[in-house]
Amino acid sequence: MDVANFSDLVNKPRETLAGLTGARATAVRLHRRGGDADLMLTTAERYERDQVVVAAAARLLAELLRDVDALTGAQLRRVLQAVFAWSAFLDDEDLREFAGELTDTVRAAAELDNLAPVTTVIAAWRHSAEISADPELVKILTQPADDHGVIAAPDAA
């Protein structure tokens, strides 16, 4: 993948986009200054081809895990740990819940052609695994806590 500054696209568009031609063309990453997120440029053909692969993989994953309850705990753990090594820190109940939520979300997100919810589910469960992996944090979060009542809203000043 080629990397260029956004200003290169404006000042030298032909040279900047040259990486998008040819059999091995993938994308051009455009770096933007000022903290703005970088942009990715690719051909419509490449994007559409990639979308077909992503959608097929999402449907395949959803179908493989469709009957997650039929999998033994060991089978489920083997499959998920092969993809998400951090899932080793989830207990069996959480692992099964993660698999079910991931399956449902992948299926729904693929139909919407928007996989952003999948990354949210994965990130949330990864954070759960991070907590489970830290005994001190588990101790803190599982201690009884007092309810300190309603917290007043901050002044609108």
N, C-alpha and C positions, 0 to 999 in steps of 0.2 A: 504494500500500500504506500502510495506517495503521501508526503506531508508537505504542506505549503502554508504560507501566511495568507489570510483572507485578502490582504492588499495585493498579493501576487495575482489572484483571480481577477481583480479589478484592473491592474496595470498590464498584466501579461496573460490574458485568458487562454490563448491558444497553447502556450507552453505549459501553463498550469494544468490544463485539462488533457494534455497529451497522454497521461497515465491511464486515461479511461478508454484508450483504443487498444486493439490487439486482443489476442486470444487469452492472455493472462491478466487482463484488466480487472481490477477489483474496485477500488475506490480511491478518492483523494480526501485526505483529512485536512480541513482548513482551520488553522489555528487563528483564534481571534483574541485581540488584546483587550485589556480592561476587565478581565474576569468573566467575559462572556463565554458560554460553552462553545467548544469547537463544533464545527459542522462536518458532515460526511457527504461527499458527492459521489454518486455512482450512476450508472446508466439505468434507465427504466427497465430494460431487459434483465439486467443483473438483479435489481431489486425484486422484480416479479418472480424470478427464478428462486431467489432466496426465500421469499414469502411462501412459495409452494413447499419448499423443504421444511420450513419452520412449522407451517400448518400441519403437514403430514406427521412430523415428529410429535407435535402436540396431540394430535388425534391418536397416534400410536401409543404414546404414554398413557393417555386417558383410557384407551381400550385395554392395555396390559394391566392397569390397576383398577379396571372397572369393578371387579368383584374382589376388592381388597380384603373383605372378611374371609374369603376362601383361602387366602394365603396363610401359612403358618407364620408364627412370629419370627422364626429363623429365616424363612424365605424372604419375608418383607424386610427384615434387617439387612440381609445380604444385598438385596437389590438397592435399597435406599443408601446404604453405606458405600456402595460402589460409585454412586453419583454424588452423594452428599456425605463426605467422610465425617463431618461434624455431627451427623445424626446419631453417631455412637453414644452421645451423651444424653439422648432422649430415652426415657423409659418405654416399655412396650406399649403402654396405653397412649402416650404422647406420639410415639412413632406411627401407630395405626391412625391416630387423628390427623397427623401431618400428611400421611399418604392419602387419606380420604379428602382432606381439604385441598391438597395439591391436585388430585385427580379432578374434582369438581371445578376448581378454578381454571385448570388448563382447558377442560372441555368448553366451559362457558366463554373464556377469553378467546379461544380459537374461533368460535362462532362470531364473535364481535370483531375479529381481526385486530385485537388489541391485547398484547401479552403483558402489558404493564401490571395488571393485578397478580400475575404469576410471580413476578419479582417481589411484590409486596408480601405474598404468602411465604416465599422462600426466606426473605429477610427476617420476617417475624419469627419463624421457626428456628432460624439460625441464632437469633438473639435468645430464644428459649434455651437452646443447647448451650450457649455461652454461659447463661446463668447456672444451668445444671452442672456445668464443668467446674464451677468455682464454689467449693464447699463453704467458704466464708460468706459469699453472696447468698447462697441458699439459706444459710443460718439466719442472716439478717432479714431476708424476705419472708421467712416462715415463722418468725417470732410473732407472738400476739402483739397487736398494736392498739393503742387507745384511740377511740373516736373523739376527735377534738371539736366536733360539731361543725356547724356551717361556717364557712370562711366568707367574710364580707368582700364584696366586689371592690376593686380599687376605685378611688375617686376618678371621675372623668375629667379632672382639671387639666 
